[in-house]
């Protein structure tokens, strides 16, 4: 059964605690990869949305530093060990370099280690198998041409938050949940290029 225009939900974007319309008012169509059916219309974010999102994240960080570890674990989605974590960020080329530089710089500041330390943001993964899976996915992506901008290492059960770019679609990290602190950043020229 194929989707009709009336079946398709339109999604705003979210930052600073609220859902928002994009400045340009544009949405792009997103298709289910297996069937090719249209299943969503998504906010076509640009430079203005990136600036607002970065400002909202910066504003939120002050309160984050004072948040108790138990609450951090709930809010940070357990070091990526949950299906709701962000695993891919798709950015338009016009703002890609600026976004990537700021995002990587911010990720490098995330303290990792003991979850009982109130300053820790990235705690341990659940098992050594989870650490090994993340390491395997990163190494495979690198072997296929990906670039590691930060992270890619672990100490004990703590995997450092990792940012990859240039990850080919054939890499497992591009197609499978890793359940660790791993984010892929892709660049597109237009919404039509959305993977």
N, C-alpha and C positions, 0 to 999 in steps of 0.2 A: 504494500500500500504506500503510495507516494504522498508526500506532504503537499498541502495546498497553502497558499499564502495566508489564509485565515488560521491554519493550524500552527503557524510559526510564531514563537514568542520573540519579542524584541527586548534586548537587554541594555540597560544603562551601564555606566561604569561606576565604581565605588571608590571613594577616598574621603578621608577626614570624617568618617562616621556617617556618611550619607550617600545614597544613590544619586547620580547626576546624569544630566544630558550632556553630550559632547558639544563643545563650542561651535563646531561646524554643522551640527545637526545631522550628521551622516551616520548611517549604519551600514555594515557590510554583511553579506550573506555568508553563512557558515554551513557547510554540507557534511553530512555523515559520510565518512570515507568508504565504508563498505557498500552502501546502497547508492550513494550519490544524491540522496534526498536532502533537500533544504530542511534544516532542523532549527535554525536560530538566526536572528539578525542581531549583530553585536555592535556595540558602540565603536566607532572608528576613531580611536583616540589619537591625538597628535601632540604637538609641543606644549600647548596650553594645559592639557590634561597631565602630561608628565610633570610640568612645573607644580601643579596643584598636588599631585600625588607625593612628590618629593617634599614639598612644604608640609603636608599632613604627616608624613613619616617623621620628619625632623621635629615637629611639634609634639608628636606622641612619644618620642624617645625620652624626654625628660621624666615623664610619669613612669615610663617603662623601667628606668634605672632604679626607681623606688619600689617597684612591684615585687612582692615576695616570690621566691622560687616556685612554689606550688602553683601560684597563679600564672607565672610565666610559662610553665609547662603546658597549662591548659590553653593559654592564648597563642603560644608559638606552635601549636599542633605537634608537640612531641618530637622535635628535631626532624620533622618531615615524615614521621612514621605513622602517617594517617592519610587516607585517600583524599583529604581536602587540602593538602599542602600545595603550594605553588611549585610547579616543576618546570614550567616553560613560560618565558616572557617574550612576547613578539613585539618588536619595536620598528617603527618606520625609520628608514635610512636618514631622514632629515634630522632626527634627534638621537640616533643610535649611539654615536661616539660619546656625546655628552652624558647620555643616560648610563651607558656602560661604565664610563670612568667613575661617575658618582656612585653607581650601584656597587661596583667592585670595591671602591674605597670604603663604603659603608659596611659591606660584608666583612672586610678585613678587620673591622673594629669589634665584631661580635665576640665577646668573651666565651670561651668554651671550657668545659671541664666538669668539676664537681657540682652536681645539681643542688647540693645543700648550700653552696656559696651564693649569697644573694646577688652577686654580680654576674653569675653565669647565665648565659642565654642559650647556648648550645650544650646540652648535656649528652650523656652516653646513649648509644643505640641499645636496643633491647638484647641482642646476642652478638657473639662474634660472627655468626653466619650473616647477620645484617651488615656488619662492617665489611666483611669479605665481599658481599654482593655489591655494595657501593663501590668498593675498590675495583672490582672486576668491571663494572659498568663504565667507570671513569677511564680505566686503562684501555678498554675496547674502543671507546669513543676517541681517545687520543690516537690510538693506532689507525683509526679510520680518518684522521685529519682534524679532530677537534683541538681546541686550544683551552688550556686551563689558565684562568685568570687569577684565581686564588683557591686555596684549599687543595684537595686531592690527596691529602694525607690523613693519617689517624694515629692516635696514641691510645692503646687499650681499646675500650669500646667507644671512645669519642672520635668521631669523624669530623674533620674540620669542614665548615660550610664551604661548599665548592660551587664555583661559577664556571660554566663551559660555554664556548661559542663555537660556531662552525661544526656543529654536531650533525653528521649526515643522518638521513632518515633511516638508513639501514642499521644504525647503532641501537642496541637494546635500550640505552638511556633515553632515546628519542621516542620510544614506543611502549615502554613498560614502566610501571611504578617501581621506583628504587627504594622508597621508604627510608630515606636518609636526607641529610641537608644538602641536596644537590639541585641546582637551578640551571636550566639551559636558556640562553638568550639568543633569539633568532632575529634577523633583520629582514625586512621586506621593503620594497619600494612603494607598493600600493596594496590596498586591502585585497585585491584580486589574487595576490601572491600568498595570502595566508595559507600556511600548510594544512 
